[in-house]
Amino acid sequence: LIGIHDFTLCTGSHDTSGCDDREANDGSDGTGHGSHVAGTAVGNPYSTSIPVPNGTVPRTISGVAPRANIVSYKACEVEALCRGSWTLAAINRAVADRVDVINYSIGGDPRDPWTDASATAMLNAREAGVVVVVAAGNEGPGAGTHTSPGNAPWVIGVANTTHDRANVARLTLSGGPTPPPGDGALLGASLTGTPYGPAPIVHAGQFGSPLCATGPNVDALPPDTRTSPWTGRPFSGQIVVCERGTYARVVKGLNVKNAGGGGMVLINTVEDGASLVADPHQLPATHLGHVDGVALAQWLSSGSGHQARIEASSVQRVSAFADVLDAGSGRGPVDGDWLKPNLAAPGSNILAAYRGSAESYQFLSGTSMASPHVSGAVALLRQAHPGWGPAEVESALQATARASVRLPDGSSAAGVFDAGAGVVGDDLSAVFYNP
């Protein structure tokens, strides 16, 4: 970190003591979002152990370009949000500082880039030789939901996909009158410190609440008992299958635990598809995609004697988990005749620095997390090819992208208005060394 500028001021014209703002003018990160984005792009390698219920999971974190220099330009506040004068001043100062790449994990409603001030400033940045990378926004999956200013044709708009590294909690199945799905083993995501089972496994729908939650308080976080659909303890140590949706995922696990369940399996709806989240549930748990969830529910629907075991989490690379477009990732087309988004990158379950957490790191998801992956790749390319301008860098990234992105259902191929040219970085090593 070689520089910090704070533009959250009444005028936005300089970085001295401000007025009409809500935070100290010291460039500090009030939410953790900026720290996470910066650490994803250029963070130094850092080995740690992630605390999970009843254990820890070892991980090593690193940014895409860990030896790059970074300058922080604060243009947003928690309460005052991201005022246009602040973001405009930050972009202009970055250009004056002669940076190689600007990462912009900010977005708003789609607007005409030829009349939008931030987009115009980014055009000026490109003309000055700066590559600008912007998040596609999280307003998908509808058409035309790619947000501004990332919809401008002179910036790289980045969509959010999954990656192949996951905290995998294996679900082992046995018993029942028919063969279990997956030959008796399904891979899910979770932060589970200790195994549980074998134990009977049941579907929560048999107990009156397939969602494992009820009531109007759909945002009950931190989790508490207000959403429990059960009185007393209808379970006695069973592993309970809950359907995803409406209520927070960790709320469902708490309700199962309070109702006497020994473990939980969360299964996706068709809308959620193959998107998985490794949550620190309050009991042993795992999260399955829609296809595996349907197979599990069908297996449980007949006969009796079904058994399961949830294994402790371990970090694994599972190719089937990678390159799935997040349902909320902003989509094209935009109001014009240019391609958006341009690229996709990992943005789901990204572990990086986080100001404000006890451990100083956090898992976050969104196109804000995908964008700095591309920004880090841009930094590497500009170091390897200092004579390249924005057009050459963008061409290299898009021409080497991996066109294997799938829609959230986990099987259908994503189109150009979903993920652009594809996931960044498939054959990128070739352009590092071959001018």
Solvent accessible surface area in square Angstrom, and as a share of the most:
residue,aa,sasa,rsa
1,L,135,0.67
2,I,114,0.58
3,G,19,0.18
4,I,87,0.44
5,H,26,0.12
6,D,7,0.04
7,F,6,0.03
8,T,0,0.00
9,L,2,0.01
10,C,58,0.35
11,T,80,0.46
12,G,4,0.04
13,S,80,0.52
14,H,85,0.38
15,D,61,0.31
16,T,80,0.47
17,S,102,0.66
18,G,30,0.28
19,C,63,0.38
20,D,100,0.52
21,D,31,0.16
22,R,142,0.52
23,E,46,0.21
24,A,65,0.51
25,N,47,0.24
26,D,87,0.45
27,G,13,0.13
28,S,39,0.25
29,D,30,0.15
30,G,47,0.46
31,T,66,0.39
32,G,0,0.00
33,H,68,0.30
34,G,38,0.37
35,S,28,0.18
36,H,0,0.00
37,V,17,0.09
38,A,34,0.27
39,G,13,0.12
40,T,7,0.04
41,A,9,0.07
42,V,22,0.13
43,G,18,0.17
44,N,112,0.57
45,P,91,0.57
46,Y,114,0.43
47,S,84,0.54
48,T,27,0.15
49,S,55,0.36
50,I,10,0.05
51,P,65,0.41
52,V,13,0.07
53,P,42,0.26
54,N,111,0.57
55,G,31,0.30
56,T,85,0.50
57,V,5,0.03
58,P,98,0.62
59,R,37,0.14
60,T,86,0.50
61,I,20,0.10
62,S,59,0.38
63,G,7,0.07
64,V,49,0.28
65,A,2,0.02
66,P,39,0.24
67,R,236,0.86
68,A,36,0.28
69,N,110,0.56
70,I,41,0.21
71,V,35,0.20
72,S,40,0.26
73,Y,46,0.17
74,K,21,0.09
75,A,9,0.07
76,C,38,0.23
77,E,9,0.04
78,V,79,0.45
79,E,121,0.54
80,A,12,0.09
81,L,121,0.60
82,C,54,0.32
83,R,70,0.26
84,G,53,0.51
85,S,52,0.34
86,W,0,0.00
87,T,6,0.03
88,L,58,0.29
89,A,16,0.13
90,A,8,0.06
91,I,4,0.02
92,N,74,0.38
93,R,90,0.33
94,A,3,0.02
95,V,33,0.19
96,A,73,0.57
97,D,54,0.28
98,R,210,0.77
99,V,33,0.19
100,D,79,0.41
101,V,32,0.18
102,I,17,0.09
103,N,44,0.22
104,Y,18,0.07
105,S,14,0.09
106,I,51,0.26
107,G,47,0.45
108,G,25,0.25
109,D,111,0.57
110,P,73,0.46
111,R,105,0.38
112,D,76,0.39
113,P,8,0.05
114,W,145,0.51
115,T,112,0.65
116,D,17,0.09
117,A,61,0.47
118,S,12,0.08
119,A,0,0.00
120,T,56,0.32
121,A,3,0.03
122,M,0,0.00
123,L,52,0.26
124,N,80,0.41
125,A,0,0.00
126,R,61,0.22
127,E,133,0.59
128,A,64,0.50
129,G,25,0.24
130,V,4,0.03
131,V,1,0.00
132,V,1,0.01
133,V,0,0.00
134,V,0,0.00
135,A,5,0.04
136,A,0,0.00
137,G,10,0.10
138,N,83,0.42
139,E,115,0.51
140,G,16,0.15
141,P,87,0.54
142,G,37,0.35
143,A,85,0.66
144,G,31,0.30
145,T,30,0.17
146,H,1,0.01
147,T,7,0.04
148,S,1,0.01
149,P,5,0.03
150,G,0,0.00
151,N,7,0.04
152,A,0,0.00
153,P,47,0.30
154,W,21,0.07
155,V,3,0.02
156,I,1,0.01
157,G,0,0.00
158,V,0,0.00
159,A,0,0.00
160,N,1,0.01
161,T,0,0.00
162,T,14,0.08
163,H,36,0.16
164,D,34,0.18
165,R,120,0.44
166,A,16,0.12
167,N,4,0.02
168,V,1,0.01
169,A,0,0.00
170,R,96,0.35
171,L,0,0.00
172,T,52,0.30
173,L,8,0.04
174,S,56,0.36
175,G,42,0.40
176,G,27,0.26
177,P,85,0.53
178,T,63,0.37
179,P,118,0.74
180,P,33,0.21
181,P,22,0.14
182,G,48,0.46
183,D,149,0.77
184,G,8,0.08
185,A,35,0.27
186,L,9,0.04
187,L,49,0.24
188,G,0,0.00
189,A,3,0.02
190,S,0,0.00
191,L,8,0.04
192,T,5,0.03
193,G,20,0.20
194,T,51,0.29
195,P,61,0.39
196,Y,62,0.23
197,G,24,0.23
198,P,100,0.63
199,A,8,0.06
200,P,64,0.40
201,I,5,0.02
202,V,26,0.15
203,H,26,0.12
204,A,0,0.00
205,G,36,0.35
206,Q,124,0.55
207,F,65,0.27
208,G,70,0.68
209,S,9,0.06
210,P,55,0.34
211,L,50,0.25
212,C,0,0.00
213,A,6,0.05
214,T,64,0.37
215,G,36,0.34
216,P,133,0.83
217,N,44,0.22
218,V,56,0.32
219,D,114,0.59
220,A,2,0.01
221,L,106,0.53
222,P,115,0.72
223,P,33,0.21
224,D,41,0.21
225,T,89,0.52
226,R,161,0.59
227,T,1,0.00
228,S,34,0.22
229,P,38,0.24
230,W,29,0.10
231,T,134,0.78
232,G,60,0.58
233,R,168,0.61
234,P,52,0.33
235,F,6,0.02
236,S,102,0.66
237,G,21,0.20
238,Q,30,0.13
239,I,0,0.00
240,V,0,0.00
241,V,0,0.00
242,C,0,0.00
243,E,58,0.26
244,R,35,0.13
245,G,24,0.23
246,T,92,0.53
247,Y,23,0.09
248,A,22,0.17
249,R,68,0.25
250,V,28,0.16
251,V,1,0.01
252,K,0,0.00
253,G,0,0.00
254,L,17,0.08
255,N,0,0.00
256,V,0,0.00
257,K,93,0.39
258,N,59,0.30
259,A,2,0.02
260,G,7,0.06
261,G,9,0.08
262,G,14,0.14
263,G,0,0.00
264,M,0,0.00
265,V,0,0.00
266,L,0,0.00
267,I,11,0.05
268,N,7,0.04
269,T,43,0.25
270,V,89,0.51
271,E,123,0.55
272,D,31,0.16
273,G,1,0.01
274,A,30,0.23
275,S,14,0.09
276,L,19,0.09
277,V,26,0.15
278,A,10,0.08
279,D,13,0.07
280,P,69,0.43
281,H,2,0.01
282,Q,73,0.32
283,L,13,0.07
284,P,21,0.13
285,A,0,0.00
286,T,0,0.00
287,H,2,0.01
288,L,0,0.00
289,G,12,0.12
290,H,47,0.21
291,V,106,0.61
292,D,48,0.25
293,G,1,0.01
294,V,59,0.34
295,A,33,0.25
296,L,0,0.00
297,A,30,0.23
298,Q,121,0.54
299,W,10,0.04
300,L,14,0.07
301,S,94,0.60
302,S,53,0.34
303,G,61,0.58
304,S,89,0.58
305,G,51,0.49
306,H,13,0.06
307,Q,56,0.25
308,A,1,0.01
309,R,71,0.26
310,I,0,0.00
311,E,49,0.22
312,A,37,0.29
313,S,14,0.09
314,S,48,0.31
315,V,55,0.31
316,Q,62,0.27
317,R,166,0.61
318,V,21,0.12
319,S,97,0.63
320,A,66,0.51
321,F,36,0.15
322,A,15,0.11
323,D,13,0.07
324,V,1,0.00
325,L,0,0.00
326,D,35,0.18
327,A,32,0.25
328,G,19,0.18
329,S,0,0.00
330,G,0,0.00
331,R,17,0.06
332,G,2,0.02
333,P,61,0.39
334,V,19,0.11
335,D,148,0.77
336,G,44,0.42
337,D,141,0.73
338,W,50,0.18
339,L,60,0.30
340,K,1,0.00
341,P,0,0.00
342,N,18,0.09
343,L,0,0.00
344,A,0,0.00
345,A,0,0.00
346,P,29,0.18
347,G,0,0.00
348,S,10,0.06
349,N,30,0.16
350,I,13,0.07
351,L,20,0.10
352,A,1,0.01
353,A,44,0.34
354,Y,45,0.17
355,R,134,0.49
356,G,76,0.73
357,S,25,0.16
358,A,104,0.80
359,E,66,0.30
360,S,71,0.46
361,Y,12,0.05
362,Q,69,0.31
363,F,47,0.19
364,L,45,0.22
365,S,69,0.45
366,G,8,0.07
367,T,1,0.00
368,S,14,0.09
369,M,5,0.02
370,A,0,0.00
371,S,0,0.00
372,P,0,0.00
373,H,32,0.14
374,V,0,0.00
375,S,5,0.03
376,G,1,0.01
377,A,6,0.05
378,V,0,0.00
379,A,19,0.15
380,L,65,0.32
381,L,0,0.00
382,R,30,0.11
383,Q,148,0.66
384,A,42,0.32
385,H,13,0.06
386,P,112,0.71
387,G,75,0.72
388,W,53,0.19
389,G,20,0.19
390,P,15,0.09
391,A,53,0.41
392,E,85,0.38
393,V,0,0.00
394,E,21,0.09
395,S,68,0.44
396,A,11,0.08
397,L,0,0.00
398,Q,51,0.22
399,A,87,0.67
400,T,20,0.12
401,A,17,0.13
402,R,76,0.28
403,A,95,0.74
404,S,51,0.33
405,V,9,0.05
406,R,58,0.21
407,L,49,0.24
408,P,17,0.10
409,D,52,0.27
410,G,15,0.14
411,S,90,0.58
412,S,48,0.31
413,A,86,0.67
414,A,24,0.18
415,G,38,0.36
416,V,83,0.48
417,F,86,0.36
418,D,24,0.12
419,A,2,0.02
420,G,8,0.08
421,A,32,0.25
422,G,3,0.02
423,V,4,0.02
424,V,20,0.11
425,G,33,0.32
426,D,70,0.36
427,D,84,0.44
428,L,14,0.07
429,S,71,0.46
430,A,49,0.38
431,V,29,0.16
432,F,44,0.18
433,Y,171,0.65
434,N,97,0.50
435,P,145,0.91
